[in-house]
């Protein structure tokens, strides 16, 4: 499914705010688009470096009590829930590529058989200004990375999704203990509209860094960008 039309709303809003701030701070002539874009890119790269320097591999996002978890979690995508990708368990394969030793695809049963599964009750923070606390369950992403022989010294872990979305995170965030493959929401198998068979749940980052309907995972040293990041969003977008 191609992401077009109304999804550009977020990018335009965010871009407008950034452009306004940049104009006030630097006096840039916004008619000089190349200069503005170069300045915005430089600011974003500086933000990424600053956030990465502050990020702690063991610093945890806040956790909450069971009573705080919302049962009817907010649906958020660029299309109606009924149009969510339908990934059938019997046909699904997680493809692996890049700096990974064992690239054989993973089935749903293989993924659900991963060890060290646990639950976390954490807050999802959306760049649009809302947040919600949910209960997510599954194994750390680090368990899968180690199992498939991923190069843990590499810089990035990237994801491609069945709805045409793509994104990436730094390796330190991928190995963070709270970064999980969320197989369940509110103790139930993750519903289709939330990303079945799993979403990558990263409570230390903004919501758009938490991909759903993941079909490919890769490890690389080449900056992979992301759907919103390529449209001007800050790449690191985390604690």
C-alpha positions in Angstrom: 0.0 0.0 0.0 1.5 3.4 -1.1 1.5 6.2 1.5 0.2 9.3 -0.3 -2.3 12.2 0.1 -3.3 13.0 3.6 0.0 11.6 5.2 1.8 14.7 3.8 -0.2 16.8 6.4 2.2 15.9 9.1 5.3 16.7 7.0 3.9 20.0 5.9 3.0 21.0 9.5 6.3 20.0 10.8 8.2 21.6 7.9 6.3 24.8 8.3 7.2 25.1 12.0 10.8 24.3 11.3 11.0 26.9 8.5 9.4 29.5 10.7 11.8 28.9 13.5 14.8 28.8 11.1 13.7 32.2 9.6 13.5 33.8 13.0 16.7 32.4 14.2 18.9 32.9 11.2 17.2 35.5 9.0 17.2 33.1 6.1 15.5 34.1 2.9 12.9 31.3 2.7 12.7 31.8 -1.1 16.2 30.3 -1.3 15.0 26.7 -0.8 18.3 25.1 -1.2 19.9 27.2 1.6 16.9 26.6 3.9 17.0 22.8 3.3 20.7 22.7 3.9 20.4 24.6 7.1 17.5 22.4 8.3 19.5 19.3 7.5 22.5 20.6 9.4 20.2 21.4 12.4 18.7 17.9 12.3 22.1 16.3 12.1 23.2 18.3 15.1 20.1 17.3 17.0 20.8 13.6 16.2 24.3 13.8 17.5 23.2 15.6 20.7 20.5 13.1 21.4 22.7 10.2 20.7 25.3 11.5 23.0 22.8 11.9 25.8 21.2 8.5 25.2 22.0 5.9 27.8 21.9 2.2 26.8 20.5 1.3 30.2 18.4 4.4 30.9 14.8 3.3 31.1 11.7 5.0 30.0 9.1 5.3 32.8 7.0 2.3 33.5 3.4 2.3 34.9 1.0 0.2 36.9 -1.4 -2.3 35.4 -4.3 0.0 36.2 -2.8 2.8 34.0 -2.8 0.7 30.8 -5.5 1.6 28.3 -7.4 -1.4 27.0 -8.8 0.4 23.9 -5.5 1.7 22.5 -5.7 4.5 20.0 -5.4 3.4 16.3 -3.0 5.5 14.4 -2.2 5.1 10.7 -2.6 6.8 7.3 -5.6 4.7 6.4 -8.7 3.2 8.0 -8.2 0.2 10.3 -10.1 -1.9 7.8 -7.4 -1.3 5.2 -4.6 -2.5 7.4 -2.2 -5.0 5.8 -3.5 -8.6 6.3 -0.4 -10.7 7.1 -1.5 -14.3 7.5 0.5 -16.4 10.0 0.7 -19.3 7.5 2.3 -17.1 4.8 4.3 -14.6 6.8 8.1 -14.5 6.5 10.3 -11.9 8.2 13.1 -11.3 5.7 16.6 -10.5 6.9 19.4 -8.8 5.1 22.6 -6.7 5.5 25.2 -7.5 8.2 23.5 -10.6 9.5 25.1 -14.0 9.5 22.0 -16.2 9.3 19.6 -14.7 6.8 17.0 -17.4 6.6 13.5 -15.9 6.9 11.6 -16.2 10.2 8.0 -17.5 10.4 5.5 -16.4 13.0 6.0 -19.6 15.0 9.8 -19.1 15.1 9.3 -15.5 16.2 6.8 -16.4 18.9 9.2 -19.1 20.2 11.9 -16.5 21.0 13.0 -16.6 24.7 13.0 -13.8 27.3 9.5 -12.6 26.6 8.0 -10.2 29.2 5.6 -7.4 29.5 6.1 -3.6 29.8 3.6 -0.9 30.6 4.9 2.2 28.9 3.8 5.4 27.4 3.5 5.8 23.6 4.2 9.5 22.7 3.0 10.7 19.3 4.6 13.5 17.4 1.1 14.9 16.8 0.8 15.7 20.5 -1.1 12.9 22.1 0.2 10.0 24.3 -1.2 6.8 25.7 -0.1 4.1 28.1 -0.4 0.5 27.0 0.7 -3.0 28.0 3.0 -4.6 25.4 4.5 -8.1 25.5 7.3 -9.8 23.7 11.0 -10.5 23.6 13.8 -7.9 23.4 14.8 -7.1 19.8 18.3 -7.8 21.0 17.4 -11.5 21.4 16.5 -11.8 17.7 19.6 -9.8 16.7 21.9 -12.0 18.6 20.1 -15.2 17.5 20.6 -14.4 13.8 24.2 -13.3 14.3 23.7 -9.6 13.5 26.8 -7.4 13.6 26.2 -5.6 16.9 29.0 -3.2 16.2 27.1 -1.9 13.1 25.5 1.5 13.3 21.9 1.0 12.2 19.0 -1.4 12.2 16.4 -0.8 9.6 12.8 -2.0 8.9 10.5 -2.2 5.9 6.8 -2.7 6.4 3.9 -4.1 4.5 2.1 -0.8 4.2 5.1 0.8 2.3 6.5 2.5 5.5 10.2 2.2 6.3 12.3 3.4 9.2 15.5 2.8 11.1 17.1 3.2 14.6 20.6 3.3 16.0 22.1 0.0 17.2 22.2 1.2 20.8 18.5 1.8 20.7 18.0 -1.6 19.1 19.8 -3.3 21.9 18.1 -1.3 24.7 16.3 -3.6 27.1 13.0 -2.0 26.6 13.0 -2.2 22.8 10.9 -5.3 22.1 9.1 -7.2 19.4 5.5 -6.6 20.6 3.6 -9.8 20.0 0.8 -8.8 22.3 -1.2 -5.8 23.4 -3.2 -5.9 26.6 -2.3 -9.6 27.0 -3.9 -10.5 23.7 -2.3 -11.4 20.4 -1.5 -8.1 18.6 -4.5 -7.2 16.5 -4.0 -6.7 12.8 -4.7 -3.0 13.0 -1.8 -2.5 15.4 0.8 -4.3 13.3 0.3 -8.1 13.5 2.3 -10.3 13.7 4.4 -7.7 15.7 5.4 -4.1 15.9 8.7 -2.9 17.2 7.9 -1.2 20.5 10.5 1.4 21.5 9.3 3.5 24.5 12.5 5.6 24.4 11.5 7.1 21.1 8.6 8.9 19.5 5.7 6.9 18.1 6.7 7.2 14.4 9.9 5.3 15.3 7.9 2.2 16.2 7.2 0.4 12.9 4.2 -1.9 12.4 3.6 -4.8 9.9 7.3 -5.4 9.6 8.3 -7.6 6.8 12.1 -7.0 6.5 14.8 -6.2 9.0 18.4 -5.3 8.0 21.6 -4.2 9.7 23.9 -1.7 8.0 26.6 0.9 8.5 25.1 3.1 5.8 22.6 5.7 7.0 19.1 4.3 6.0 16.9 7.3 6.8 13.2 6.6 7.1 9.8 7.6 5.7 9.3 10.7 7.9 12.9 11.4 8.4 13.4 11.7 4.7 10.7 14.4 4.8 12.4 16.5 7.5 11.6 14.8 10.9 14.5 14.4 13.3 16.0 11.0 12.9 17.0 10.1 16.4 13.7 11.3 18.0 14.3 9.8 21.4 15.5 10.2 24.9 
